[in-house]
């Protein structure tokens, strides 16, 4: 039983990372897709009650945003894993420009999320934390230790 929480600005590669790493093993909970907190809650509750591994594929920029997922996952005894997508504003804006329709985010939205982005910490309740860097070669993942070393 695993709860994976993505943390990062829009167009940082979170959804692509999900498709590459978790598509076959974890249900995806994503507000862009579900379109309301009520629907998100229904899918979250179903995952918790049925012990189904899931990924929260939202920006989750602040400790407060992540708190509700962490507390629920702890209640149901899920392992809580965080993936922090190290911000690369220029690359995110470039990716966002390639998006079409509703997938495209206003640049001000990316800047706003970047301003409030708080890197995750073990004190929040994570069991494991990883830093993800995205570039033209794909994703580089490194473990974040409890003492903050790499």
Residue pairs with C-beta under 8 A, 6 or more apart in sequence:
1 51
1 52
1 53
1 76
1 77
1 78
1 79
2 26
2 53
2 54
2 78
2 79
2 80
2 81
3 53
3 54
3 56
3 69
3 70
3 72
3 73
3 78
3 79
3 80
3 81
4 22
4 26
4 53
4 54
4 55
4 56
4 81
4 82
4 83
5 55
5 56
5 60
5 66
5 69
5 70
5 80
5 81
5 82
5 83
5 120
5 126
6 14
6 17
6 18
6 55
6 56
6 57
6 58
6 59
6 60
6 82
6 83
6 85
7 59
7 60
7 61
7 66
7 82
7 83
7 84
7 85
7 117
7 119
7 120
8 14
8 59
8 60
8 61
8 83
8 84
8 85
8 86
8 87
8 117
8 132
9 59
9 61
9 85
9 87
9 89
9 92
9 110
9 113
9 114
9 117
10 59
10 92
10 96
10 105
10 109
10 110
10 113
11 92
11 93
11 95
11 96
11 99
11 105
11 110
12 85
12 87
12 88
12 91
12 92
12 95
12 134
13 85
13 95
13 132
13 134
13 139
14 57
14 59
14 83
14 85
15 30
15 57
17 83
17 85
17 132
17 134
17 139
18 26
18 28
18 55
18 57
20 139
22 28
22 55
25 53
26 53
26 54
26 55
27 43
27 47
27 52
27 53
27 54
27 55
28 54
28 55
28 57
29 40
29 43
29 44
29 47
29 54
29 55
29 56
29 57
29 58
30 56
30 57
30 58
31 37
31 40
31 58
32 58
32 102
32 103
34 40
34 43
43 54
44 54
44 56
44 69
44 72
46 52
47 53
47 54
48 72
48 73
48 75
48 76
48 78
49 76
51 76
56 69
58 65
59 65
59 113
60 66
60 69
61 113
61 116
61 117
61 118
62 116
62 117
62 118
63 118
63 120
63 121
63 124
66 82
66 120
66 124
67 124
69 80
70 80
70 124
70 125
70 126
71 125
73 80
74 80
74 125
79 127
79 128
80 125
80 126
80 127
80 128
81 126
81 127
81 128
81 129
81 130
82 120
82 124
82 126
82 128
82 129
82 130
83 129
83 130
83 132
83 141
84 119
84 120
84 129
84 130
84 131
84 132
84 144
85 132
85 134
86 131
86 132
86 133
87 114
87 117
88 133
88 134
89 110
89 111
89 114
91 134
91 135
92 110
93 107
93 110
96 104
96 105
96 107
96 110
97 104
99 105
120 126
120 129
121 129
122 129
122 146
128 143
129 143
129 144
130 141
130 142
130 143
130 144
131 141
131 142
131 143
131 144
131 150
132 139
132 140
132 141
133 139
133 140
133 142
134 140
142 150
143 150
144 150
